[in-house]
Amino acid sequence: GENVEQHPSTLSVQEGDSAVIKCTYSDSASNYFPWYKQELGKGPQLIIDIRSNVGEKKDQRIAVTLNKTAKHFSLHITETQPEDSAVYFCAPYHYNQGGKLIFGQGTELSVKP
Amino acid sequence: DTGVSQDPRHKITKRGQNVTFRCDPISEHNRLYWYRQTLGQGPEFLTYFQNEAQLEKSRLLSDRFSAERPKGSFSTLEIQRTEQGDSAMYLCASSKDGGPDTGELFFGEGSRLTVL
């Protein structure tokens, strides 16, 4: 099965700085790469995703980059704001996993005003 | 569209008691998932339904756990003879047809279980 690791496990930045979270996976067949954000007391929410035929995708202040050869993908947040403080999870996927996403252990991002 | 609804939000029970959680998915979402999340960890898959059919169960789902989705709408997750190790947040999610790569999973806010 898929082994997923996220680094770092915690990240603290000053407001306005950039943050980068890396997700390493083991299944070379994975072809869908989402990032979920979980705010305190809430369920995870999809914030951005990328497919294996694309190397980078941007949505305003967030972006995801994919390196299929090295089997990792990263979440980039620019101009961080206090509301970006949350736990972020990656969940690389291939249909051979059936219907389930396998989540990483999470990265807790803290943005200090 | 009111989102995924879970009930109760919090449950405190004594070891050995049975508990049941309910999930109401987004209407017209055919897929429904149950996940378990402990502090500092990512959600762990438990089971999922396509309409009323339970298509996959994790090895985490011991015989004390049972999930149903009798009419393909709401779902229940029952834990019998609860143990302290069952203390966790139980998350429900729903999506349209197809795997997670064809439709976003929408999560509820979870049901937090504390077993004393």
Chai-1 contact restraints between the chains, C-beta under 6 A:
chainA,res_idxA,chainB,res_idxB,connection_type,confidence,min_distance_angstrom,max_distance_angstrom,comment,restraint_id
A,Y32,B,D101,contact,1.0,0.0,6.0,A-B,restraint_1
A,K42,B,E109,contact,1.0,0.0,6.0,A-B,restraint_2
A,G43,B,L91,contact,1.0,0.0,6.0,A-B,restraint_3
A,G43,B,F107,contact,1.0,0.0,6.0,A-B,restraint_4
A,G43,B,G108,contact,1.0,0.0,6.0,A-B,restraint_5
A,G43,B,E109,contact,1.0,0.0,6.0,A-B,restraint_6
A,G43,B,G110,contact,1.0,0.0,6.0,A-B,restraint_7
A,P44,B,F107,contact,1.0,0.0,6.0,A-B,restraint_8
A,L46,B,E104,contact,1.0,0.0,6.0,A-B,restraint_9
A,F89,B,G42,contact,1.0,0.0,6.0,A-B,restraint_10
A,Y93,B,P100,contact,1.0,0.0,6.0,A-B,restraint_11
A,Y93,B,D101,contact,1.0,0.0,6.0,A-B,restraint_12
A,Y95,B,G99,contact,1.0,0.0,6.0,A-B,restraint_13
A,G98,B,E56,contact,1.0,0.0,6.0,A-B,restraint_14
A,G99,B,Y48,contact,1.0,0.0,6.0,A-B,restraint_15
A,G99,B,G99,contact,1.0,0.0,6.0,A-B,restraint_16
A,K100,B,F45,contact,1.0,0.0,6.0,A-B,restraint_17
A,L101,B,P100,contact,1.0,0.0,6.0,A-B,restraint_18
A,F103,B,G42,contact,1.0,0.0,6.0,A-B,restraint_19
A,F103,B,P43,contact,1.0,0.0,6.0,A-B,restraint_20
A,G104,B,G42,contact,1.0,0.0,6.0,A-B,restraint_21
A,Q105,B,Q41,contact,1.0,0.0,6.0,A-B,restraint_22
A,Q105,B,G42,contact,1.0,0.0,6.0,A-B,restraint_23
A,G106,B,G42,contact,1.0,0.0,6.0,A-B,restraint_24
